[in-house]
Amino acid sequence: MKTPRLPFRKLISFGTYAVVGAMGTAVHYVLLILLVSGFGVRPTSATLAGALAGALVNFILNSIVTFGVRPSLSVAVRFLTVAAAGAGLNWLAMYLLNTILGVGYLAAQVVATLAILIFTYVVNAAWSFGPRVAAGGSLPVTKGKTP
């Protein structure tokens, strides 16, 4: 059987990242809606709390499922750096779309989520979980075996 070409593998990786990310996104949205509707928190503040909670879910699942590396401190620092940048861009998108342009907060969050998904995948694949990490920064995940 032929080995899939690189673009196909990247597409599969992105698809896995998106599916895994949907779980973190669900955490993000539930917290966003709960804080805004249930506690009267402003959408710009609530989205930051949701993004950070979702980032934790995404780190654990993407480490193991998407990129096949054992979670480690060095990987966590890189991932959380990207998540923080994503959260900042998410806040900016929400501010521009919701506060300045008056787009409803859920519609604004959908647009922000799609943009942040692409940004974080590209940076995480190249830097957080990239070849350097697998080579020296973190051990690969092995099924049923511990090194």
Salt bridges, closest charged atoms under 4 A:
none
